[in-house]
Amino acid sequence: MKKVAEIIAENLKNMGVRHVFGVPGKAVVPLMLNLEDAGIKFNLARHEGGAGYIASGYSLMNNSIGVAIGTSGPGGTNLLTAAAQAKAWHLPVVFITGQPSVKGIGNPFGQDSTPFGTDLVKMFEPVTKYSARIDRAESFKNHFTHAIKTALFGVKGPVHLSIPADVLLEETESFILEIPNELPHVVATPNMLQKALDCILSAKRPVIILGKGVHSSKAYEEVIRFAETFHIPVMTTPGGKGTFPTTHPLSLDGFGLGGSTKSTEFLKKQCDLMIVLGSKLSDMSFVGIDPSLYPNKVIHFDYDHTFIGKSIPVETHYVLGDLKNNLDCLLASFKGNLKHDTTLLHEHVEMDALNTSSSDRLLAKEVIGAIRKALPEDTVFFGDDGSHSFFAIQNLQLPKPATFYFDDVFGAMGHAIGFSIGAKIGNPDKNIVCLTGDGCFFMHGNEISTAADNHVATKFIVLNNGRLDMVDKGMSKNVGKAVGTLFKNELNVKQFSEAMGALAFRCWTIDELQTALQEALNHSTGPTVIEVMVDQEEIPPTLMRG
């Protein structure tokens, strides 16, 4: 017989978890003590939301369970946004919250998380795959087992367990949850795959659109083989940026917000088949396409059927299941070679002329180019939500896949700050860079202090123009003016970061930026923050979205 808190710690350690993230409180103290006894490091975040983001980045880069811990009441509500972001990324993050006492439910408690106070179980239900409160030690094994398997099996995603302090201290029969090394995958039926193959073979001018699901399934090699086998050009949604090398001969680069002129011009020549791999085709992914450019037919590979057929009202054939396995099976059934019409793929396309800055500040386009020149090809970028990332989506060249992560579904500002810290903790040998803006930094820039305390050498590049740029420009275009988008007191990111213990720079010129990037590459004992002052009037590539 062992205490519930001890059993949790032993199971997490057995699953390979070496770091958990959170903010402590009385209701979760028993768990924290047992995690320390098991050799699992508790990393103190500056906000529970930041802890959830860091746990998510740890899960993504480590390809494992992530764990975020918050106390009852506001500790739990602060984790909600991070849980929603983890769900958008299909990440198996376990969110654990506390509760003062299960035996006293209904009595007046501070930070009550039950239906008598703040019902965290209900609050977490829409943003997780499973949410439950464990009211007695005897039911712990069933709840815990179901939560872990729900997080890992099928479409991965976050789960939530609310465990009162007295239940954490109760004893029950010990167990170690066995998780197979090879997780089960859903694979499409042979008929589904054969129908997809027949459509591909009969198409005259197909195109492939890649989404974030390629990241989720780690199907990078399979996607390249698929495109090369059938000689089909490839474009990426904003969330699909980084799933296919932009330097590949078949790359059309991006489509949707931040998309390339090349991809738009290719679609204007009328594709008869669109092959969608791992994308919901949200409004950010598919904005700007006129119905006259719709293909005759769509093949949609995805794990989730919910949004298939809803963005493009044409004949759609779906292929459900794990993308990596489904592409593998389809390729194994085809032994020939095929070439489709790729006119315009290698033709010269006139690009927009580089604007000149309206001030003494840098253009974001210039900044992205300088970053690419200075950083190694295998640098992994996490793009935060805002204009800064869409400049990167449009202009950043990525010779290698799995080197850019961006969410075009939920889009929580500031999440990439935490994701990049967790990713560096999960894989210390990777060169991790967070691309963010001053608006995002206002929200979760305090997690730089977490990185400094833990000697996490993530590089943060902050494009500062003193406003919520994407909203500012969008409102100005669509309603004629912008309201509530400017910061009257512009953030000094360098000073703020130095106060938290980071090496920091403020750059007004490309030379200053290049020097700062080189210093960042040489700094390995903690975070580096590079603030870049960018033009407030530069138009971001996001105005197609109403």
C-alpha positions, -999 to 999 in steps of 0.1 A, spaced: 0 0 0 13 35 -9 0 70 -9 -17 83 -40 8 111 -44 36 85 -43 20 63 -69 16 93 -92 53 102 -89 64 66 -95 42 63 -126 53 96 -141 90 86 -136 83 52 -152 68 70 -182 101 90 -186 89 123 -171 119 141 -156 104 176 -153 71 190 -142 60 226 -142 37 247 -121 30 270 -92 27 255 -57 -1 258 -33 -13 240 -1 -36 216 -19 -8 201 -40 20 200 -15 18 162 -9 23 156 -47 52 180 -49 71 164 -21 67 129 -36 78 141 -70 110 154 -55 115 121 -37 111 103 -70 138 125 -86 114 145 -108 122 182 -109 95 206 -101 101 238 -122 85 269 -106 68 290 -133 58 326 -129 22 320 -138 2 287 -141 -6 295 -177 31 298 -184 36 264 -166 10 248 -189 27 262 -220 62 251 -208 48 216 -201 33 216 -236 66 225 -252 83 198 -232 58 173 -244 61 184 -281 99 183 -283 103 153 -260 75 134 -277 62 124 -243 38 132 -215 40 167 -202 28 177 -167 15 210 -154 4 215 -118 -17 242 -101 -34 245 -69 -72 247 -65 -94 276 -75 -74 303 -94 -44 280 -98 -67 258 -119 -85 285 -138 -51 300 -148 -42 267 -165 -73 267 -187 -59 286 -216 -28 265 -217 -50 234 -218 -69 247 -247 -36 255 -265 -24 220 -258 -56 205 -272 -51 226 -304 -17 210 -307 -29 175 -298 -4 173 -270 -6 147 -242 -3 171 -213 -16 161 -179 -30 190 -159 -32 183 -122 -51 206 -98 -57 203 -61 -87 207 -38 -86 215 0 -105 184 12 -129 159 -3 -144 151 31 -155 187 36 -171 193 2 -200 217 7 -183 236 35 -170 271 29 -134 266 16 -110 292 2 -101 283 -34 -129 257 -36 -127 238 -69 -160 218 -65 -195 227 -77 -198 246 -45 -171 270 -56 -152 270 -89 -161 238 -106 -128 230 -123 -138 196 -136 -166 212 -157 -143 241 -167 -117 218 -181 -141 195 -200 -142 216 -232 -104 221 -234 -93 186 -226 -101 150 -237 -109 140 -201 -116 158 -169 -124 143 -135 -122 147 -98 -109 118 -77 -129 116 -45 -114 85 -30 -82 65 -32 -100 33 -43 -110 50 -76 -76 66 -83 -62 37 -104 -92 37 -128 -92 75 -132 -55 78 -136 -52 49 -161 -80 62 -182 -66 97 -182 -31 86 -193 -44 63 -221 -68 89 -233 -40 114 -235 -18 91 -255 -41 69 -276 -59 79 -308 -59 117 -313 -35 127 -285 -45 156 -262 -45 170 -227 -64 156 -197 -72 170 -163 -74 155 -129 -85 173 -98 -71 155 -67 -80 168 -32 -51 170 -7 -65 144 16 -69 119 -13 -33 125 -23 -24 113 13 -46 83 13 -31 48 8 -42 23 -18 -27 -6 -36 3 4 -56 6 -2 -94 27 8 -124 8 16 -155 23 -2 -185 24 19 -217 35 0 -248 65 13 -267 45 13 -299 12 31 -294 -17 18 -314 -26 38 -345 -58 41 -365 -51 32 -401 -75 37 -430 -92 8 -446 -77 -7 -478 -107 6 -498 -101 42 -485 -65 41 -495 -72 25 -529 -98 52 -537 -73 79 -528 -46 63 -550 -71 61 -579 -79 98 -575 -42 107 -575 -34 86 -606 -63 101 -626 -56 137 -616 -40 160 -642 -29 189 -619 -30 180 -582 -16 200 -553 -7 190 -517 -16 212 -488 1 204 -455 -12 214 -420 -1 211 -384 -11 174 -384 22 166 -402 40 178 -370 16 158 -348 23 125 -366 60 132 -373 53 123 -410 80 145 -425 98 118 -444 66 102 -456 53 135 -469 85 141 -489 84 106 -504 47 111 -512 53 144 -530 84 130 -549 68 97 -559 38 114 -576 57 146 -584 30 168 -568 38 204 -557 34 212 -520 21 243 -502 17 247 -464 -9 264 -443 4 288 -416 3 259 -391 20 237 -416 50 259 -420 80 239 -411 66 205 -422 82 206 -457 115 222 -467 109 255 -484 140 249 -505 126 216 -520 120 218 -558 84 209 -553 78 236 -526 53 263 -534 58 276 -498 29 290 -479 -8 295 -486 -34 314 -465 -23 342 -442 13 349 -448 12 328 -480 35 332 -510 27 347 -544 39 314 -559 12 293 -543 -15 318 -552 -4 319 -588 -3 281 -590 -39 278 -578 -50 303 -604 -42 278 -630 -70 256 -617 -60 224 -598 -83 194 -604 -73 177 -571 -63 190 -537 -47 166 -513 -50 179 -477 -27 163 -452 -34 170 -415 -52 204 -416 -87 216 -405 -85 242 -433 -94 270 -409 -101 305 -420 -64 314 -414 -53 284 -435 -76 289 -464 -83 327 -465 -82 344 -498 -91 316 -522 -120 325 -545 -146 298 -551 -137 299 -588 -103 284 -578 -118 254 -559 -105 221 -572 -129 195 -587 -121 171 -559 -104 169 -525 -87 140 -507 -85 148 -470 -61 128 -447 -68 135 -410 -72 118 -377 -104 137 -369 -134 137 -392 -151 168 -376 -140 194 -401 -136 173 -433 -156 187 -462 -166 219 -444 -142 244 -460 -143 234 -496 -178 224 -509 -167 199 -535 -166 162 -537 -144 150 -508 -128 117 -501 -116 113 -466 -88 90 -453 -91 87 -416 -63 77 -392 -27 83 -385 -11 103 -413 24 87 -411 10 52 -413 -16 60 -439 10 75 -463 33 46 -457 6 21 -466 -4 41 -497 31 44 -509 37 7 -503 8 -1 -526 22 19 -555 53 8 -574 53 30 -604 63 66 -611 41 95 -621 46 131 -632 19 157 -630 16 191 -646 36 215 -624 35 245 -647 45 276 -629 63 257 -602 96 268 -616 85 299 -635 96 333 -622 68 350 -602 70 387 -595 72 392 -558 62 423 -538 89 449 -538 106 454 -504 91 484 -488 113 511 -473 109 519 -436 89 550 -427 111 556 -396 145 548 -381 133 513 -374 138 481 -392 114 463 -415 102 430 -402 110 414 -436 146 425 -433 148 412 -398 136 377 -408 162 376 -436 189 386 -411 178 359 -387 179 332 -413 215 342 -424 228 342 -388 212 310 -374 221 274 -383 198 255 -407 186 231 -379 175 259 -356 139 252 -343 116 282 -343 85 286 -322 63 314 -337 40 333 -313 6 346 -325 9 379 -342 22 398 -372 58 388 -364 51 351 -371 33 358 -403 63 378 -416 83 346 -408 57 324 -425 60 344 -456 97 351 -456 116 326 -435 134 299 -456 135 265 -439 158 239 -455 149 212 -430 115 200 -418 104 201 -381 121 235 -377 91 258 -373 60 255 -351 30 278 -352 -6 274 -342 -33 287 -365 -62 272 -346 -64 284 -310 -37 310 -312 -30 321 -276 -7 351 -275 24 344 -255 22 307 -257 53 303 -278 74 318 -250 65 289 -227 66 263 -255 102 273 -264 113 270 -228 98 236 -224 112 225 -257 147 234 -247 143 216 -214 130 186 -232 158 186 -258 188 207 -245 209 200 -276 185 217 -299 190 253 -309 156 267 -299 144 302 -309 111 319 -299 99 345 -324 75 368 -305 62 404 -303 58 430 -276 21 423 -272 28 386 -265 58 395 -243 35 417 -221 14 386 -215 39 359 -207 74 375 -209 77 369 -172 86 333 -179 120 346 -190 127 345 -153 118 308 -152 143 302 -180 169 322 -162 164 304 -129 168 270 -146 196 281 -170 175 274 -200 194 287 -231 164 295 -253 168 325 -276 140 350 -277 136 374 -306 110 401 -298 98 424 -326 87 456 -309 65 482 -326 46 494 -296 12 479 -305 -10 449 -311 0 450 -347 -22 423 -363 -53 437 -347 -42 473 -353 -37 469 -390 -68 447 -394 -91 471 -377 -77 500 -397 -83 483 -429 -118 468 -422 -134 496 -401 -113 526 -410 -97 531 -376 -81 511 -348 -92 513 -311 -74 500 -281 -44 486 -300 -15 510 -290 6 509 -259 10 545 -246 42 534 -227 62 512 -251 78 482 -234 115 483 -230 120 445 -235 158 447 -229 155 463 -195 126 440 -185 146 409 -196 178 421 -178 158 426 -146 148 389 -148 184 377 -153 186 373 -191 213 384 -214 195 411 -235 200 434 -265 180 462 -281 186 465 -318 179 494 -342 201 483 -371 208 451 -390 245 453 -378 233 454 -341 209 425 -348 237 404 -363 260 411 -334 233 402 -309 225 369 -328 261 359 -327 263 367 -289 231 346 -284 247 316 -302 277 318 -279 256 321 -247 247 287 -234 241 292 -196 207 310 -198 182 328 -220 191 355 -245 165 381 -254 169 402 -286 146 431 -289 143 444 -324 127 478 -330 105 474 -361 85 499 -382 50 507 -368 36 513 -403 48 482 -421 18 462 -435 18 426 -423 7 398 -446 -25 392 -427 -50 416 -442 -68 390 -464 -86 379 -432 -117 401 -424 
